[in-house]
Amino acid sequence: MDDITDEPWRQMLARHGKPDVTYTEFVSADGLMSSGRERLLSKLRFSENERPIVAQIFGAKPENIKQATALVRELGFDGVDINMGCPDRAIIKQGAGSALIENPGVAREIIRAAKEGAGDMPVAVKTRLGLKKDVLDVWLLELLAERPAAIVVHCRTAFEMSQPPAHWDRIADAVRIAKGTGVKIIGNGDVVSRADALKRAEESGADGVMIGRAAIGNPFVFAGHEPTREDLLAAMVEHAELFEEIFCIQKTRSFEPVRKHLSKYCRGFRGAKELREKVLQAKSAAEVREIVHLLQ
């Protein structure tokens, strides 16, 4: 969810359907320990109304993970999550993300290093069933041996990306494997609504369920509210204004990245396609307001 779970998006969730726990975008631990730290710190800004909030980091160097986790603790986060499931080829090339599934020794070193930097702050891991093939039965045991507070399992392999239906039967297997360890298992993949999340948690025995893509363009999803056309249009304008206020006025980001968010609000009503095309060309929140005003 890089460039998705940014501060404006999390503010939309806090206002319209706050989840039990919120995650940041993932941030490079190597980058946080480099001269580029200041630029990356904007990804780790948060407000009190977002708590409990977990910072998500990635990397393949235990020492940098340790220091980055210590920084996360100093910034006041409620937890840190080590991403060991990202399927992006550039991340895999670094030996990070889902590449760590095939390097369990380093993965375990990373968890230990994170715990050193975290103090009493919880350390979690987000991962997948495997890199090219499903190796959950072996891979999960490696992670469990280091006793992270929680393991989030996206129930596909990295090479499957998000293409086939998520293999939710494997979440039930993960719960079985983790039984008695004290490590929470959180399922992830293809969850479309609050009701769907509750059903999947009950069926699999998971301690929690993560919702990702279904919340893009629908900040009401965690509240279980089915938005009307008016809800979506108002939220679109609000999101544009928040993004501009948080990033554009301070000149840390241009307006362009938020347009992919705004386009997702354009669904399920007459004229949505035409509205989407216009929003994808908008250069400011004022333009978005004007586009919506003309539609109404």
N, C-alpha and C positions, 0 to 999 in steps of 0.2 A: 504493500500500500504506500510505497514511496511517492511523495508529492501528492498524496491523497489525504492522509490523516494529519494535515497541518493544523495550525492553531485556529484559523477561521472555521474549518470543518468541525473541529472538536467543540468550538463554541456553539455551533448550530446544534450539535447533539446535546450539549449541556442545557440549552434553552428549550429544546422541543422533544427530547426523548432520551434522557441521560442513561447510558448503560451502567452496569455495576462497576466496570473497570474500563478505562480508556487508555489506548496506546498511542504513542507518538509515531511519526514517520521513523523509518530506521536511519541511523546515522553511523558513519564509518568511525570505528574506534581509532583507526590509524589517522584519519583526518582530524579528529579531536585532539590528537597528540602532536599535531603538526602546526605549521605557521598559518594554516587555513582554519584554525579553531574558531575564530571570531565569526566567520561566515556561517559555519555549521551550527553555532550556538542558537541561531534564530530558529532552528528546527526543534530546539529543546526549551523554548519559551512556553510557559503555560500559566493559567490563571487558577485561583483557588476553587472556582466552581467546576473545574474539570476533575477534581479528586474523587476517588483514588486514580492516580495516573502513573503509567509505567513507561519508562523510556526504553526504546528499542534500539539496540546497537548491533553492529556486525564487525567481523574481522577474523583474522587467522593467527594473530600474534598475541599470545597470552598476556604478555607484559602490557601491551597497549589496551587490551580488554580490562585488565586490572585497574589501570590508571583512569580509563574512561568511565568505569563503574564508580570509582571514587569520586570523579567529577559529578556524575549523575546523583550520587548521594549528597554531595555538597549543594547541588542545585535544588534539593528538597523533594525529589521524586519519591513516590511510595514503593517503587520497585524498579527492577531492570530486567529486560528480556533480551537474551542473546539469540539473534536470528541465525538458525542453522537449517533453514529451509528455503531461502530465496533461490528461485530457479534461473535468475538472470545470468547469462553467460559471462558477462564482465565480472560479476561477483564470484562466480564459480572459478574463473581464471585466477582470481586472487587466493584461492584456497578457502574462501569463506562461504557463507550461506550453505546451500545443500551439498557443497563439495566436502564439508566436514563429516557427512554421513559415511563417506568412504575413508575417513581419517579419524577414527574414534579416539585414538590416543591423544591427538591434539585437541579434539573436542572436549575430552575430559579435563585436560590441562586448562582449557579456556574456562570451563565451569569453576574449577578450583580457583583460578586467578580472579574471576568475577566475584566469588565469595569473599576473597581476601579484601578486595576493594570495596565491597558492599557493606561490610560491618554487619549490622543487624537488619539491613534492608533485604527483602526477599529477592532471590535470583531465579528467574524462569528461563525456559528454553522454548523456542518455536521451531518446529521441524516438519518433516514430511515422512512418508512411508519408506522412501529410499531415493536414490539419485536416478538410476536407470530402471531398477527393478525394486520390488517390495522386499525390504529386509527388516521390517519393523520388529520381528521377533528377536533378532539379534541386536539391532541398533538401539532399541528402547532399553535393553538391559544395561548397555554401556552408559546411557544417560542416567538411568535410575541409580547406578552405582555411586554417582556423585551427589545424589539427593538434592536436586534443585527443588524449589518450593512448588513449581508447577511445570508441566510439559504440555505445550499446545501442539496438537498433531493435526496438520492439514492432511486429510486422508486421500492423498494422491502422491505419486512420485514426482520428483522435480521435472522429469522429462514429459510427464503428462500435462504439465502446466495446470490449466483449468479446463481442459477439453472434455475428458470423459466424465460421467457422473462420479461424484465423490464416493469413495468406498467406506461407507459408514459402519459396515460390519467390522472393520478393522479398529474402529474406536472402541467397540466393545471388547475386542481382543487386547487393546492397550490397557483398558481398565483392569482386565483380568491379570495381565502381566504385572501391573503396578500395585496390585492389591497387597496391603500390609506394609508398604514402603513409606506411607505418609505423603507421597508425592501426588499432587492433584493432576488429573488428566482432563484437558480441555479439548473438545472436538472442534474442528473447523473444516468448512467446505460445503458450498451450495446451500447454506442456510438462508432462507428467503424472508422470514418473518419471526416475530417474537414467539408466536404459537408454534411455528416449525422448530424453533430452538428448544422450547420446552419439551416438545414431543421427542426430539432426537436425544436430549439429555436423559429423558426417562427410559427410552428404549435401549440406549447404549450403556447407561450407568455412569456417564461422564459427570465430573464435578462441575463442569461449566461448558458453555458453547460460545464460540466467537462468531460474530457477524461482521463481514467486511464489505464485499461488493454490494450487498443489498441495502447498505446504508448510504451509498453514493447517490445523491439526488433524492434521498428520502430520510431526513433527520428524525422522522416520526417513527421509524421502524422499531426502535427499542421500547417505545411506549405502547406498541400494538395498535397504533392509530392508522387507519387507512386514509391518506390525505385526499382532499377534494382538489379540483382544479384551482380554486382560489387559494388553498393552502400552499400548493406547489408554486404558484406565481409569486405569492408574498414571500415565501422562503427563498426563492431564487434571487429576488431583489435584496433581501436581507443578507444573504450569503455574499453577494457582490459587494455590498457596502462594508461588510466585515472584512473581507479580503483587502479592499482598498484602504480601509482604516489601519489595519494591522501591518500590511506590507508595502503598499504603494506610496502612501504618504511618507513613510520612512525610507522609501526608495531601496528596500531590500529585495523586492521582487517586482516584476512588471505585472500588468493586469492579465496578460495572456494566459498564464497557467490556470487561472480559475475558470476559464471558459469551458474546460472539459467537465468541471463540476456543474456549472450552470446548465449545460446542454442536457444533463441527466434529469433535470427537473421537467424537461419537455417530453412528457409521455402520458399516454392514457386519455388524451382529450383532443377534440377537434382543433386542428390548426397547430398541433404540437410540432410537426415536422417543419413547417414554415418558421415557427418561432425558434426552433433549434438552429436553423440555418442563420437567422439574424443574430442570435445570441453569440454564436461562434465567431462573429465578426465584430462584436462590441469591444470598445476600447476603454470603457469606464463604467462605473456603477451608474452614473447619470444616464448613459446610453441604454443600459439594461432597464432602468426605471421607465424611460421614454418608450422603449419597445413594448414593455408590458402595459403601460398606460394606453397606448394606441390599440392594443389588442382588446382591452376592456371597453 
